[in-house]
């Protein structure tokens, strides 16, 4: 898998995938928080099925690319042997609560910026700040020295195919069982309900999942360099982690702010993560302008402002601690079948449900 693609083309391809992601999100109202809210308020599972369909498609697509030898999911950050279960749980819970308080997750924040939501712009800035503080600042010290130290080492990797292989199952059989069993099962569950078969539901689920797969292919195949001419080691073009990456929307917000703040530093360049942030905003903006749905929106009150600020801070801290958000872990991470991604996803959902129930209780009390 030698890299024959220029870095600029790789960035434009990722931007294009993120652009489509943002456009689809704006058109179909793809939203994890909204999916949970729909279930709690109206017992409507349509948006949850849309999200689960995206997960199923991403598992099938990423797993298919991996089995075909086009990418190697073991080279992503998600399949690391270190199973930092406490970080996944704490980070996921914080992110889940935060996205409810901030009216949406990281990807929804970018989508809303594209539609003229000034509240989401503030969330973007605070989320990015706290994400950076959790990566390299004061919260990073706590994360590394306290949370990340509580871990279990799973030799060979923490993904389900490798765990099945450790029990004696042949590697190729384990991969097929996990990919087709889990990915196929989730996809079938979503498509089994005929009421779900609407344009928006199918576009939201299939389109979002495919954009995650597309980003995997661009980063893991087109951007792969077997031997970098400077380091003589394998590398992945334009990634912040040094490994192959796909769509995620917490750390990339921090990298975007860092680039703008240190623009005169020639060592700071546009990366795959930054291109994806720009792409989502541009895609959402494009759809908003085409449909004339672009509207400026600001905070309604001091309480509304404070709630969004707290939510943004929790998402910034939680997203970095858990190594991803509802997209970064909930779709991209889960597509690698890593145990940490499933645990983070469960924690995010638990945190969001708890936060919504508290909000409803407060509304009823008032």
N, C-alpha and C positions, 0 to 999 in steps of 0.2 A: 504494500500500500504506500507507494511513494507519492509525495506531494507534487502535483503538477499544476496546482492552482495558486495564483498570486494571492497574497494576503488581502489586498484590496477587494478582489472578487469574492473571497470568502466572507468578508465583512458585509458586502452588499447582498450576498445570498442570505446571510443570517438576518440582515435588516429586512429583506423581502419576506422571509418566513414570519418574522415578528410583525411586520406590517399586516400580513393576512390574518395573523392571530388577533391583532388589535381590531381590525375591521370586523372579523367574525364576532369577537366579544361584544363590540358595540351593537351590531345588528341583532344578535341572538340573545343579548342580556346574559351571556355566560358568566356565572358568578357563584362561587362556592358558598359564600355567606347567604346569598339569596336562595340557594338551593336548600340550605338548612332552615332558613326562615320560612320558606314555602311549606316545608314539611310540618314544622311546629305550628304555624298559623292556620294553614288551609289543608293540611294532609295531602299536598300536591307534590308528587315525586318527579314531575317532568324535568325540572332543572337538575335534580340530583341524578336522574338517569342520563342526562346530557353529560354531566361531569364524569360519571362512571363509564360511559361510552368512550369518552376521551381517554380515560385510563386504560380501558381494554384495548383500544386501537393502538395506543402508545406501547403497551406491552407486546402486542403482536408484531408491530412494526420494528421496534428496537430489537426484540428477540430474533425476528427474522433476519435483520441485518447482521446480527451477531453470529447466528448459525451459518449464514452465507459467507462469513469471513470478511464482510465489508467494513465492519467496525469491531472493536473489542470492548465490551462493556466492563470488563475487569479493569480497564484503564480509566474509568470514571471515578469520581470521589466517593460514590455511594457504596461501592463494594469493598471498601477497606476492611481488613480483618478486625480492626478495633471497633467493637460494638459499644459505643458510648451511650448506653441506654438512658442514663439520667439526663444527659444533654438533650436527647431526643424528646423525652417526656416534658422536661421543664420548658424547653424552647417551644415545643408544639403547643403546650397549654398557654403560654404567654402570647404566642402568635394568634391562637384561636380567639382568645379574649380581645386582643388588640384589633383584629379585623372587624369585630362587631362594633367596638367603640369608634373605630375610624371609618365606618360605613363601607368596608370592603377590604379585600386583601391587597397584596402588592400589585398584581396584574390589574385588578379592578381600579386601583388608584391611578395607574397610568392611563387606562381607558377613559376614566372620568376627566382626567386632565385634558385629553383630546376633545372632549365634548364641552369644555368651558367651565369645569368645576374648580373654582378657586380654593375650595376647602381641600380638595385632593392635592392641589399644588403645595399647600402647607404641609399636608401629611407626607408628601414626597420628600420635602426638605428635612422634616424631623425624622422620618423613617431612615433616610440616608445617613443622617448625623449619628443616630443611635446604632445603626448597623456598623458604621465605621468605628465607633467607640467600642463596639463589641468585638470587632475583628482585631483592632490594633491599639485600642485605648484602654481606659480604666476598667470597663466591663470585660474587656478581653483577658485581663489578668485574672479576674474571678472565674471566667469561663474555662480558661486553660488549667488553672491551679486547683479548682474545686470541682466543677461539673465534669469536664472531660476526663479527669483522672478516674472517675467511677466508670469502669469499662470492663468488658469481657472480650478476650481475644479469641476470635473464631478463625483458626488456621485455615487458610485457603480462601477466605472471603466470607462475608455474611449474607450472600445472596442465596436464594432458595435452590437454584440448580447445583451450586457447589455443596450445599448442605446435603442434598439428595445424593450427590456423588460420594460424599463421605460415608454414607450408609451402605455403599456397595453398588449403587445404581450406575450404569455406564454413563459417562459424561454426555454423550449425544442424546441418550434416552432421557436423562434428567432434564436437559434443556428443553426438549420437546414437551415433556410432561408438564413442566412449570409454565412455559410460555403459552402453549395451547390450552392447557387446563385452566389456568387463571385468566389469561387474556381472553381466550375464547369463551370461557364461562361468563365473565363480566359483560362481554359484548352481546352474547346470546340473551342474558338476563334483560339487558336494555331493549333489545330489538324484539323480544318476545311479546311485548305489549303493543298492540296495534295503534292504540291512541297516541303512542309516542312518536309515530311516524309522521311528523310534520317537517316542513322545510327547515325551520329554525332549529328544531331539536336535533335533526340529523346533521345539519351544517355545523352546529355548535359542537356536537360530540365528535363527529368524524373529522371535521376540519381542524379543531384544536389538537386532537391526538396526532394527526398527520403532520402538523407544524412542529410538534415536539420531535417526531421521528425525522423530519427533514433537517432540523438543526443538528440532531445526532449525526446524520449522514455527512453534513457539511463539515462539522468539526472533527468527527472521528475518522472520516475517510478522505475527503478532499483536503482537509487541513492537516492530515497526518504526515509527519516527516520521520522516516525511519532513523536517519542519522543527520542531526543538525550540523551544518558546516562549521559552526563556531564552537559548539559544545561536544560534538561527536556523539551525542545522545539522542534518543528519540524525543520528539516534541510535537506539540499540537499548535498550529498557527493561531496567533492572536487570542489566546486564552489567558485569563488571569491566574488560574490554578496550575497551569502547566499540563493539565490533563484535558481530555476531550470534554466538552460541555454542551449542554442543551439549554432550553429556556428555563429561567428562574428569575425572580424579581425582588430580591432583597439586597444581597451583596452587590448586584449590578447597579442598583440605585446609588450605593455608596461610592462605587468606582466612577460613576458618572459625575457625582459632585466633586470627587477628588480631581478628575480631569479638568473641570472648569476652574477649580481653585488653584491648580498648579499648571495652568495652561502654558506658561512660559518655560516650564521644565521640559526640555526636549525628550527626556526619557519617558514622559507620560504620553501614551498614544491611545487611539481608539481601539478597543478590544471587542471581542465577540459579545461580551456581556453588555457593554455600552451601546453597541449597535442594536441589540435586541430591545433595550429600553427606548431608544429613539424610534425604532420601528413600530412598537406597540402604540406609542403616542401618535405617530404619523398616521397609522392605519385607522385609529379611532377618529382622529381629526378628519381624515378623508371621508369616512362614512357620515360623520356629523354634518359636514359641509354639503355633501351630495344630497342628503335627505332633509337638509335645512333644520336639523334638530339641535344645532349648536346653540347653547344657552349659557350665559354667565350665571354662576351660582356662588353665593358666599355663605358665611356662618349666620345662623339665625339668632344666636344669643351667646353670652359669655359661657354658659354651661355647655353649649354646643361646641364652642371653640376648645374648652378644656378637655372635653370628652375625646375629641379628635386628636388632640396633642398627646394625651395619655395612650390612646390606641396606637398612634404612630410610633411612639417610643417602645411600646411592648412588641410591636411587629418588628421593629429594627433589631431589638435585642433577641427576640425569640427566633426570628428567621435565620440569623447567623448562628445562634446556639444550636438550633436543630438542623442546620445545614440546608435550609430551604423553606419554601412557603407552600401554599396550596397547589402551586404549579411546580415549583422547584423540587419539592419532595412528593407532593400529592400526585403528580403526573410524571414528571421527568424522572424523579428518583424511583418511584414505584415501577416505572417501565424497565428498570434494571433488576427488579425483583429483589431488592435489598431489604433485609428485615428492618433496618433502621428507618427506611422510608415508610413502611407500613405502620411502625410504631409511632412515628411522627404524625402521620396522617390521622391515626386514631386520637392522638393527643390534641391535635388541632380541632377535630370535630367535637371532642369532649369539652374543650375550652370554649368553643363558640356556642354550644348548646347551653352551657352553664351561664355564660354572659347574657345570652338572649333571655333565658328564664328570669334572671335577676332584673333585666330591663323591663320585662313584662310585669313582674311583681311590683316594681316601682311605679309603673304606669297605673296599675290597678289601685295601688295604695293612694296615689295622688288623685 
